[in-house]
């Protein structure tokens, strides 16, 4: 008996030694926890480890407050997902908070609920627990409106750093406050966000009738001198007409590229902050009133290789309004435009194309400085002058532009060729310069066409169902 016991102990010791030598994190099996109730969901979240998945049962979840706080790892995300994408419907006062790191939420649909304040989805579980390296994907928020339209709450609030919001659908917001907001932290805790917002379908949002109806806002006026470095790309904004700022840029060094703005009443507005890049976007008005392009305020912005067509907005909703500034401007007013570079853009059939010195009055007395226009094309079939100047266009560099319309609006400097650019319509409906014409090699490159609903949003949300929100 003693010999046997010693043998068994020797085997156990050898086994333990082998395990110690061969152990890796992948040795532990990843778990999938299926939950049917909010209580089961909370327990599953608290017990989750890197690589685990928490699966919410199909059905209607009413008044479910999800606090998804956990710590995944790079390459081992913790996932909270629907049993079947689009079949987990959260309603009533349901909301989702994501905090921790390396988390993913997938396939949930928030539909026809209502809150009193806060956020439907927030990338933090409380003020001290933001999310980092986390993702909201293949989800939807639709018609999540309170009885009183003046009740304000955000549908998505993005805190923390390195988070991604992609392939989601947001439509039918009729109440106060922005749809999606990126928040910057107070100094000294602030770091650039480095978020990515991509391949989302921002569906119809009717005019709110007041300020505060942006579809996306990045930052606040108070934080506008801080850099966010958020990338907004490959999103479709379809009739996103909550107010005159479809996107409100209120922080520094953000990039807006390859998005499509379809029949949306308003502009991508560089409201506060500096050094934004607006590149390779489509602004398609299709003759709809109030549709606009890019409004410029602040310093060192680049607006390049964009396509503007069929826009009917004016004033702050013109195709390219460039604003006057306020001397010694406070953070919430208008900083002078300095060193804006406007290059390689195409403007076709735009009612008010370049509005220079917009807003000029006794307060906004500083004209734009150091603006350059290079290789742009304008073909404007409108009685409004191509350059509608509120102030004398001075300190501008013009190079290689081809403009044509009813009237240039100013004495033509060198660098503007006043001639029909001879644009040709392609099979995709886009206008490109005739290779043998005066605008050859200028304007937007147009290597690809505008986005459609089939290119963006959750795969499970049918195009027919999305079309029901278009009115």
Secondary structure, DSSP 8 states (H G I E B T S, - for coil): -HHHHHHHHHHHHHHHHHHHHH--GGGS---EEEE-SHHHHHHHHHT--TT-EEEE-SEEEES-EEEEEEE-BTTB-EEEEESSTT-EEEETT-EEEEEEESEEEESEEEES---SSSEEEESBSSTT-BEES-EEES-EEE----SSTT---EEEEE-SBS-EEES-EEE---SSS-SEEE----TTT------EEES-EE--B---SSS---SEEEE-GGGTTSB---EEES-EEESB-SSSEEEEEESBS-EEES-EEES-BEEEEEEE-S--EEES-EEE-TT-BTEEEEEE-SBS-EEES-EEES-B--GGGSSEEEE-B-TT--TTS----BS-EEES-EEES-SS-EEEEET-SSSS-B--BSEEEES-EEE--SSS-SEEESS---SEEEESEEEESS--SS---TTEEES---EEE-TTS-EEE-TTSTTTT-S---SS----GGGSS-TTS-HHHHHTT--
